[in-house]
Amino acid sequence: MQANIQLDAIDAGILTALSVDSRRSYAEVAGEVGLSTAAVHERVRKMIERGVIERFALRVDPERVGLRFTAFVAIRNDGGAHCRDIAPRLRELPEVLELHSVAGEHDFLAKVRTTHARALEDVLYQIKAIPGVARTTSTVVLNTEFEERPLRLPAFDRVG
């Protein structure tokens, strides 16, 4: 596990602004956090170097591109397999958008998006064919109220 990186209130403000819309100009962000554009650019550069900012991403509306079916699939290994052996195989499936190692009755929780129920069935067969997977339990999403919210950053003391 990596150590926490110290951020101040200005860094938190920059991260919050960019996590809502990463296409915002540095000038716009600078106006919100009370710095010059060059200072915001430098802080973003440093946060990228330190790994605080992993990447800038594009958000595609899954419904508009035909991915209308979402399910969460809980996966349990057979006890003989190690999760580190199963995870790379799950990463190979493009329908698996997220994979979380979890504590409890299951070993993984995967977010899966497909075009329809039959496509989910095909993905489930592929998951069950992975050596070491004992069983799956699926929960089909009826409606998504919200997802991919910006991170809520811990409170920071005001700088200055």
HUSUL-V615527 format. One record per residue. N is the residue number from 0. RES is the residue in one letter. SS is DSSP state (2 for helix, 1 for strand, 0 for the rest). PHI is phi in radians with two decimals (none if undefined). NEAR is the number of other C-alpha atoms within 8 Angstrom. Layout:
BEGIN
n: [N | N]
res: [RES | RES]
ss: [SS | SS]
phi: [PHI | PHI]
near: [NEAR | NEAR]
END
This chain:
BEGIN
n: [0 | 1 | 2 | 3 | 4 | 5 | 6 | 7 | 8 | 9 | 10 | 11 | 12 | 13 | 14 | 15 | 16 | 17 | 18 | 19 | 20 | 21 | 22 | 23 | 24 | 25 | 26 | 27 | 28 | 29 | 30 | 31 | 32 | 33 | 34 | 35 | 36 | 37 | 38 | 39 | 40 | 41 | 42 | 43 | 44 | 45 | 46 | 47 | 48 | 49 | 50 | 51 | 52 | 53 | 54 | 55 | 56 | 57 | 58 | 59 | 60 | 61 | 62 | 63 | 64 | 65 | 66 | 67 | 68 | 69 | 70 | 71 | 72 | 73 | 74 | 75 | 76 | 77 | 78 | 79 | 80 | 81 | 82 | 83 | 84 | 85 | 86 | 87 | 88 | 89 | 90 | 91 | 92 | 93 | 94 | 95 | 96 | 97 | 98 | 99 | 100 | 101 | 102 | 103 | 104 | 105 | 106 | 107 | 108 | 109 | 110 | 111 | 112 | 113 | 114 | 115 | 116 | 117 | 118 | 119 | 120 | 121 | 122 | 123 | 124 | 125 | 126 | 127 | 128 | 129 | 130 | 131 | 132 | 133 | 134 | 135 | 136 | 137 | 138 | 139 | 140 | 141 | 142 | 143 | 144 | 145 | 146 | 147 | 148 | 149 | 150 | 151 | 152 | 153 | 154 | 155 | 156 | 157 | 158 | 159]
res: [M | Q | A | N | I | Q | L | D | A | I | D | A | G | I | L | T | A | L | S | V | D | S | R | R | S | Y | A | E | V | A | G | E | V | G | L | S | T | A | A | V | H | E | R | V | R | K | M | I | E | R | G | V | I | E | R | F | A | L | R | V | D | P | E | R | V | G | L | R | F | T | A | F | V | A | I | R | N | D | G | G | A | H | C | R | D | I | A | P | R | L | R | E | L | P | E | V | L | E | L | H | S | V | A | G | E | H | D | F | L | A | K | V | R | T | T | H | A | R | A | L | E | D | V | L | Y | Q | I | K | A | I | P | G | V | A | R | T | T | S | T | V | V | L | N | T | E | F | E | E | R | P | L | R | L | P | A | F | D | R | V | G]
ss: [0 | 0 | 0 | 0 | 0 | 0 | 0 | 0 | 2 | 2 | 2 | 2 | 2 | 2 | 2 | 2 | 2 | 2 | 2 | 2 | 0 | 0 | 0 | 0 | 0 | 2 | 2 | 2 | 2 | 2 | 2 | 2 | 2 | 0 | 0 | 0 | 2 | 2 | 2 | 2 | 2 | 2 | 2 | 2 | 2 | 2 | 2 | 2 | 2 | 0 | 0 | 0 | 0 | 0 | 0 | 0 | 0 | 0 | 0 | 0 | 0 | 0 | 2 | 2 | 2 | 0 | 0 | 0 | 1 | 1 | 1 | 1 | 1 | 1 | 1 | 1 | 1 | 0 | 0 | 0 | 0 | 0 | 2 | 2 | 2 | 2 | 2 | 2 | 2 | 2 | 2 | 0 | 0 | 0 | 0 | 1 | 1 | 1 | 1 | 1 | 1 | 0 | 0 | 0 | 0 | 0 | 0 | 1 | 1 | 1 | 1 | 1 | 1 | 1 | 0 | 0 | 2 | 2 | 2 | 2 | 2 | 2 | 2 | 2 | 2 | 2 | 2 | 2 | 0 | 0 | 0 | 0 | 1 | 1 | 1 | 1 | 1 | 1 | 1 | 1 | 0 | 0 | 0 | 0 | 0 | 0 | 0 | 0 | 0 | 0 | 0 | 0 | 0 | 0 | 0 | 0 | 0 | 0 | 0 | 0]
phi: [none | -1.43 | -1.28 | -1.17 | -1.76 | -1.24 | -2.14 | -1.82 | -1.10 | -1.22 | -1.00 | -1.08 | -1.11 | -1.11 | -1.09 | -1.10 | -1.06 | -1.32 | -1.29 | -1.30 | -2.68 | -1.27 | -1.53 | -1.09 | -1.29 | -1.10 | -1.11 | -1.14 | -1.11 | -1.00 | -1.08 | -1.32 | -1.76 | 1.36 | -2.16 | -1.36 | -1.03 | -1.09 | -1.17 | -1.14 | -1.00 | -1.12 | -1.14 | -1.10 | -0.99 | -1.16 | -1.19 | -1.18 | -1.03 | -1.45 | 1.47 | -1.18 | -1.68 | -1.44 | -2.96 | -1.84 | -2.25 | -1.78 | -1.79 | -1.76 | -1.28 | -1.05 | -1.09 | -1.25 | -1.88 | 1.56 | -1.67 | -1.60 | -2.01 | -2.12 | -2.51 | -1.85 | -2.03 | -1.53 | -2.16 | -2.06 | -1.47 | -1.49 | 1.58 | -1.64 | -1.58 | -1.73 | -0.97 | -1.16 | -1.50 | -1.46 | -0.97 | -1.07 | -1.23 | -1.22 | -1.09 | -1.23 | -1.51 | -1.13 | -1.30 | -1.46 | -1.51 | -2.44 | -2.49 | -2.14 | -1.41 | -2.23 | -1.68 | 2.18 | -1.18 | -1.99 | -1.77 | -2.38 | -2.25 | -1.99 | -1.70 | -2.15 | -2.16 | -2.44 | -1.39 | -2.87 | -1.07 | -1.09 | -1.15 | -1.08 | -1.01 | -1.08 | -1.11 | -1.08 | -1.10 | -1.14 | -1.12 | -1.16 | -1.41 | -1.23 | -0.99 | 1.77 | -1.44 | -1.58 | -2.83 | -2.27 | -2.32 | -1.91 | -2.14 | -1.51 | -1.45 | -1.50 | -2.72 | -1.84 | -1.33 | -2.85 | -2.74 | 0.94 | -1.19 | -1.08 | -1.07 | -1.57 | -1.35 | -1.02 | -1.14 | -2.11 | -1.21 | -1.13 | -1.66 | 1.58]
near: [2 | 3 | 4 | 4 | 6 | 4 | 8 | 10 | 11 | 10 | 9 | 11 | 10 | 12 | 8 | 12 | 11 | 11 | 9 | 7 | 7 | 9 | 5 | 9 | 6 | 9 | 8 | 8 | 14 | 13 | 9 | 7 | 9 | 6 | 8 | 9 | 10 | 6 | 9 | 13 | 9 | 8 | 9 | 10 | 8 | 8 | 10 | 11 | 7 | 8 | 7 | 8 | 9 | 6 | 5 | 6 | 5 | 4 | 4 | 4 | 6 | 8 | 7 | 6 | 6 | 7 | 12 | 10 | 12 | 11 | 12 | 12 | 12 | 12 | 14 | 12 | 14 | 9 | 6 | 6 | 11 | 9 | 9 | 6 | 8 | 13 | 9 | 8 | 9 | 10 | 9 | 6 | 8 | 6 | 8 | 12 | 9 | 7 | 12 | 7 | 8 | 8 | 6 | 5 | 5 | 11 | 13 | 11 | 13 | 13 | 12 | 13 | 13 | 12 | 10 | 9 | 8 | 6 | 9 | 14 | 8 | 8 | 10 | 9 | 8 | 8 | 9 | 11 | 7 | 9 | 7 | 11 | 15 | 9 | 9 | 11 | 7 | 8 | 7 | 8 | 9 | 4 | 4 | 6 | 4 | 5 | 5 | 4 | 5 | 7 | 6 | 5 | 6 | 4 | 5 | 8 | 6 | 7 | 6 | 2]
END
